[in-house]
Amino acid sequence: MNPIASTLTSETADALVEAGLALHRAGRIDEAGTSYRQALNGAPEHASALHYLGVIALGRNATTEASNLMDRTLAQELDRAEYLGNRGLVAARWRGNRSLRTRTTISPMR
């Protein structure tokens, strides 16, 4: 068992996601991803951590991974516009909608 996971509280997971968002906004994507994954070590279905890992995946054109992560998020929180909007961008990317893909930038917002 991962010792971090066994002691991670929901508040700690939230703090890791917030730290990840700060890194994400600063363009430190790999470090942000590490922070989101650390949150998931202790809270495997943490909606925000899943979502923002999906945003990173989409930014890397890993649409299947982005879709899977964002779908897990939406299974928990279907009413967040940010989550729905970014999942829509995944669908648009799959459809090959080049005009949307070139005009839209995903950024982590809260």
N, C-alpha and C positions, 0 to 999 in steps of 0.2 A: 504494500500500500504506500502511496505517495504521502510523505509526512506533511507536505504543504496542504494537500487535499483534506487530510483528516482534521486540520485545525482552521481551515478557511471558513469565515463567517460570511453571511450574505453582505454585510457591510464591507468586509475586506474585498469581496468579489466586485462590489460596486466601485470601490476605490481603485482597484486594478483597472477596471474599464475606464474610469475617469482619467487615470494616468495614461492609458492607451489612447484615449481621445486627444489628449494634449500632444502626445507624440505624433499621432496621425495628422493633426492639424499643422504640426511643424514639419511635416514631410518625412518623418522618421518611421516609415511604413513597417519595416521589419521589426523594429522595436515595439511598435504599437501592436503588431500581431502577436509578439511574445507576451505582452501584457494581457491581451484578450485571452490567449490560450491559458495563461496562469489562472485567470478568473474561472475558466471552464474546468480546470483541474479540480476545483473545489465545488463548483456549481455547474455541472455539466449541461444544464439547459438554461443558463443565464441568457436571457433574450438579447440584451444589448451586446454582450460579447459575441454571441452567434452572429448577430446582424452585422457588426462591424468587421468581423472576419469575412463575412460574405461581401462586404463592400471592398475589402482588400482583394478578395478573389476576383471580383468583377473588374477591378482596376487592372488585374493581371490577365484579363480575358479568359479566366477559368470559369466559364458560365455555368457548367454543371455543378461545380463546387459552390459557387455563389448561390445558385438556385436551391441546393440542398440546405445550406446554412440558413438562408432567408426563409425558406419554408418551415424550418424548425422554429424560427422566431415567430412567424405568423401563426403557427399552431397555438402559441401562447398569448400573443398580443396582436389581435387582428385589427385593432382600432387605432394604431399609430400611423399617422400619415407618412412619416419618414420611412417607416418599414415598408408600407405599401408602395410608395413611390419608387423606392430603390428596387423592389422586387419587379415592378413594372419595367424598369430599365433593363433588368435581366431578360425579361420576356422580349423586349424590343431588340435587344442584342441578338437573341436567338433567331428572331425573324429577319435579322440582317437589315434593319432599318438604319441605313447609313446616315441619313439626315439627322436623326435623333442622336445617334452615337457621336457624331462630330460636334453637335451643338450643346450637348449636355455634359456637365461635369458633376461627379458625385463627390460630395464632401461630407464628412461626419459632422452632424449638427445635433444639438440637444436643446 
